Each structure stands twice: as C-alpha cells, then as structure tokens.
Amino acid sequence: MNKIYPSAAAALADVVKDGQTIAVGGFGLCGIPEALIAALRDSGVKNLTCVSNNAGVDGFGLGLLLATKQIRKMISSYVGENKEFERQYLAGELELEFAPQGTLAERMRAGGAGIPAFYTATGYGTVIAQGKDVREFDGPWAGRHYVMERGIRADVSLVKAWKADKQGNLVYRKTARNFNPVVAMCGKVTVAEVEQIVDNGAIDPDQVHTPGIFVQRIVLNAHPEKRIEQRTVRGK
C-alpha cells in the first residue's frame, strides 16, 4: 500500500467533506501541519468541527480556516491568540466546547484506543461539568466527584511529524510532538505532513513515536515555515 501522496491537496482530495470532525495537531504554532491546513482551506469544505488545543493565530494555522468561516465549532483548551476567533464567538457565529488540556489529550487517546468515555476529577464544579454525568467512587478514589468525558473519534486527523518511513511510522522532534501522537490515534483517516521520508527499516523501532498502523497518508513538506507565535528577543 502506497501511503505517500504528491501534495497536501492530493492527500485530502477524496477524504475531506462538509460537516466532518477534523482533529489537528500542534500547540500554538509549534508542530502544526501547515501545508495540510492550507490545503484544507483551499478544498472549500465547510461546517467543520475542529479539535485542536488552540485555533492558531490570525492569518496562520487554523486561523486560515476561521478567516474563511469554514469552522462551525471548535473543541479546544485555549483560544486566546486569535482576534477573529473572539469576534466570531462573541457574535454567535462560532460554537466552542472547552476542554482542559489534559482532558482533551485523554479524550483523543481514548477515542483512538476504542474507549468511549472515562471519568476525571478535572472540571468538577465548573462550567466544564455542566450537563455531564458526575459520579463518586469508593476505594482510593473516595471523597471526590468525577466527571464523565467522551472519547473523540475524528473523521480525519492532520498531524505534523519530523520524519516518516514509507510505512507511516512517525518520529516527532522535541516539543513539536505535543498533541500530535494522540491526534494521530483518534482519526479514522490520519494524514501526516513530514519533513523527511526514509526507507522502511531506517527508523529504529524504539524511536517510533506513532506506529504506522495509525497513519494512512503521508505528505512531504521539507521546508515548512515554522512561524514563531510570539517572537521575544533580548535587548542589546
């Protein structure tokens, strides 16, 4: 099975559709699949539910999809860097489901592992818990309340890795790993944007971060922009 596609547009052409749930890797602008996000914008699909730690910034990352109003709902843990997000949300044009960062990561991991739901103490007594099942447990968990959170299973997952072999085994680089492994797990179809493609066997099995069984398509982007979200430099 050939998993390598000639372009981001080709990799998405027959899998993205209106109304889908799309999970996207990255943290801020670190480790985001830049070319795949741009190709998703250019595809013109709309009414998307996007699952991502954040919504990029104005004009880059998922901010590109907000500018074209292709996103109907965001499931995120932080959205404070995007003015267009703020405008759309306050105007009632965009739906938002907040999830604490650890909970969001576990929801995607659970979805990829076939776990429909789990309980966590995080968010109890806040708006996060409203409308959700809350229980108490005995044993070492006694004395606290736990909120049921549902696993996330995305129609399509878009991830960014540093290196892939032709079977789709992925290696991430340093902090660019962030949410990408769990995003890769939770997709029915996972597309990986990578900076290097090597032959099968070139990656030590102990160095594989995401096994190729979770990855259906690979796109080479050897020279991503890697924009810095907030550039801070020391004065002279």
C-alpha positions as CSV (number, residue, x, y, z in Angstrom):
1,M,0.0,0.0,0.0
2,N,1.5,3.3,-1.1
3,K,0.9,5.9,1.7
4,I,2.9,8.7,0.0
5,Y,1.0,11.4,-1.8
6,P,2.5,14.0,-4.1
7,S,0.9,17.0,-2.4
8,A,-1.3,18.0,0.6
9,A,-4.2,18.7,-1.8
10,A,-4.0,15.2,-3.3
11,A,-3.8,13.6,0.2
12,L,-7.1,15.4,1.2
13,A,-8.9,15.4,-2.1
14,D,-11.1,12.3,-1.5
15,V,-11.4,12.2,2.3
16,V,-12.5,15.7,3.5
17,K,-16.2,16.6,3.3
18,D,-18.6,19.2,4.6
19,G,-19.6,18.7,8.2
20,Q,-16.7,16.5,9.3
21,T,-14.8,16.4,12.6
22,I,-11.2,17.2,11.9
23,A,-8.5,16.8,14.6
24,V,-5.4,18.9,14.1
25,G,-2.0,18.5,15.9
26,G,0.1,21.3,17.3
27,F,0.4,23.6,20.3
28,G,0.2,27.2,19.5
29,L,2.1,27.3,16.1
30,C,4.5,24.6,17.2
31,G,4.1,21.3,15.4
32,I,1.2,22.3,13.3
33,P,0.6,20.7,9.8
34,E,1.0,24.0,7.9
35,A,0.6,22.6,4.4
36,L,-2.4,20.4,5.3
37,I,-4.2,23.2,6.9
38,A,-3.7,25.4,3.9
39,A,-4.9,22.5,1.6
40,L,-8.0,22.1,3.8
41,R,-8.8,25.7,3.4
42,D,-8.3,25.5,-0.4
43,S,-10.6,22.4,-0.5
44,G,-13.5,24.7,0.4
45,V,-15.1,22.2,2.8
46,K,-17.3,23.9,5.4
47,N,-19.3,23.4,8.6
48,L,-16.3,21.7,10.2
49,T,-15.8,20.7,13.8
50,C,-12.1,21.2,14.6
51,V,-10.5,19.5,17.5
52,S,-7.2,21.2,18.4
53,N,-5.5,22.6,21.5
54,N,-6.0,26.1,20.1
55,A,-7.2,27.9,17.0
56,G,-3.9,29.2,15.6
57,V,-3.4,33.0,15.1
58,D,-5.0,35.4,12.7
59,G,-3.8,34.5,9.3
60,F,-1.9,31.3,10.1
61,G,-2.6,27.8,11.3
62,L,-6.3,27.2,11.9
63,G,-6.7,31.0,11.7
64,L,-6.8,30.4,8.0
65,L,-10.0,28.4,8.3
66,L,-11.6,30.9,10.6
67,A,-10.9,33.7,8.2
68,T,-12.9,31.8,5.5
69,K,-15.6,30.7,8.0
70,Q,-15.1,27.0,7.3
71,I,-15.2,26.1,11.0
72,R,-18.6,25.8,12.7
73,K,-17.3,24.5,16.1
74,M,-14.0,24.4,17.9
75,I,-13.2,21.8,20.7
76,S,-10.2,23.4,22.3
77,S,-8.5,24.2,25.6
78,Y,-7.0,27.6,24.7
79,V,-8.2,30.2,22.2
80,G,-6.7,33.5,23.4
81,E,-4.3,34.3,20.4
82,N,-6.9,34.8,17.7
83,K,-8.9,38.0,17.4
84,E,-11.1,36.6,14.6
85,F,-12.0,33.7,16.8
86,E,-13.0,36.1,19.5
87,R,-15.1,38.1,17.1
88,Q,-16.9,35.1,15.7
89,Y,-17.6,33.6,19.1
90,L,-18.9,36.8,20.7
91,A,-21.1,37.3,17.6
92,G,-22.6,33.8,17.9
93,E,-21.1,32.7,14.6
94,L,-18.8,30.0,16.1
95,E,-19.6,27.3,18.7
96,L,-17.0,26.5,21.3
97,E,-16.6,23.4,23.5
98,F,-13.9,24.0,26.1
99,A,-11.9,21.0,27.4
100,P,-8.9,21.2,29.9
101,Q,-5.7,20.3,28.1
102,G,-5.1,17.0,29.9
103,T,-8.8,16.1,29.4
104,L,-8.6,17.0,25.7
105,A,-5.5,14.8,25.2
106,E,-7.1,11.9,27.0
107,R,-10.3,12.2,25.0
108,M,-8.4,11.8,21.8
109,R,-6.2,9.0,23.2
110,A,-9.3,7.2,24.4
111,G,-11.0,7.6,21.1
112,G,-8.0,6.1,19.3
113,A,-7.9,3.2,21.9
114,G,-11.6,2.4,21.4
115,I,-12.7,3.7,24.8
116,P,-16.0,5.6,24.5
117,A,-15.8,7.5,27.8
118,F,-13.9,7.9,31.1
119,Y,-14.2,9.7,34.4
120,T,-11.9,12.5,35.6
121,A,-12.0,14.9,38.6
122,T,-10.8,17.8,36.4
123,G,-13.5,20.3,35.8
124,Y,-15.9,19.3,38.5
125,G,-17.8,22.3,39.9
126,T,-17.1,24.4,36.8
127,V,-18.9,25.0,33.6
128,I,-16.9,22.1,32.1
129,A,-19.1,19.7,34.1
130,Q,-22.5,21.2,33.1
131,G,-24.8,18.6,31.6
132,K,-22.3,15.7,32.1
133,D,-22.7,12.6,34.2
134,V,-21.0,13.1,37.6
135,R,-20.2,10.2,40.0
136,E,-18.4,9.3,43.2
137,F,-16.3,6.1,43.5
138,D,-15.1,4.1,46.5
139,G,-11.7,2.9,47.4
140,P,-8.7,5.2,46.7
141,W,-11.0,7.5,44.7
142,A,-13.5,8.1,47.5
143,G,-14.2,11.6,48.6
144,R,-14.1,13.3,45.2
145,H,-16.5,13.8,42.3
146,Y,-15.7,12.7,38.8
147,V,-17.0,14.0,35.5
148,M,-17.6,11.7,32.6
149,E,-15.8,12.8,29.4
150,R,-16.4,11.2,26.0
151,G,-13.7,9.9,23.8
152,I,-13.1,11.8,20.5
153,R,-13.0,9.9,17.2
154,A,-12.3,12.3,14.3
155,D,-13.3,11.7,10.7
156,V,-9.8,13.0,9.6
157,S,-6.7,13.7,11.6
158,L,-4.0,16.1,10.4
159,V,-0.6,15.8,12.1
160,K,2.9,17.1,11.7
161,A,6.0,14.9,12.2
162,W,9.7,15.4,11.6
163,K,10.4,12.0,9.9
164,A,8.4,9.1,8.5
165,D,9.3,5.9,6.8
166,K,7.2,4.6,3.9
167,Q,5.0,2.5,6.2
168,G,4.0,5.7,8.1
169,N,5.9,5.2,11.3
170,L,6.5,8.7,12.7
171,V,9.1,10.4,14.7
172,Y,8.4,13.9,16.1
173,R,11.1,16.4,17.0
174,K,11.2,17.7,20.6
175,T,8.3,20.0,21.7
176,A,6.7,19.7,18.2
177,R,5.5,16.3,19.4
178,N,2.9,17.9,21.8
179,F,-0.7,16.8,20.8
180,N,0.3,15.1,17.5
181,P,0.5,11.5,18.8
182,V,-3.0,11.4,20.3
183,V,-4.4,13.3,17.3
184,A,-2.9,10.7,15.0
185,M,-4.5,7.9,17.1
186,C,-8.0,9.3,17.1
187,G,-8.5,9.8,13.3
188,K,-10.4,7.3,11.1
189,V,-8.1,8.6,8.4
190,T,-4.8,10.2,9.5
191,V,-2.7,12.3,7.2
192,A,0.9,13.1,8.3
193,E,2.9,16.1,7.0
194,V,6.6,15.3,7.4
195,E,10.0,16.9,6.7
196,Q,11.7,13.7,5.8
197,I,10.7,10.4,4.3
198,V,13.1,7.5,4.8
199,D,13.2,3.9,3.7
200,N,11.5,1.2,5.8
201,G,13.8,0.0,8.4
202,A,15.8,3.2,8.7
203,I,14.0,4.2,11.9
204,D,14.9,2.3,15.0
205,P,11.7,0.7,16.3
206,D,12.5,2.0,19.7
207,Q,12.5,5.6,18.3
208,V,9.0,5.3,16.7
209,H,6.5,7.7,18.4
210,T,3.5,6.9,16.3
211,P,3.2,3.4,14.7
212,G,2.4,3.3,11.0
213,I,-0.9,1.5,11.7
214,F,-2.4,4.8,12.7
215,V,-1.2,6.6,9.6
216,Q,-2.9,6.2,6.2
217,R,-1.3,9.0,4.2
218,I,2.0,10.9,4.1
219,V,2.9,14.2,2.6
220,L,6.4,15.6,2.3
221,N,6.9,19.3,3.3
222,A,10.7,19.6,3.5
223,H,10.7,23.3,4.2
224,P,7.8,24.4,6.5
225,E,7.6,28.0,7.6
226,K,7.6,27.2,11.3
227,R,6.4,30.6,12.2
228,I,7.0,31.8,15.8
229,E,3.8,32.6,17.6
230,Q,5.3,35.4,19.8
231,R,8.8,36.4,19.0
232,T,10.7,37.6,22.0
233,V,14.3,38.8,21.9
234,R,16.6,40.2,24.5
235,G,17.5,43.9,24.2
236,K,21.1,45.0,23.5
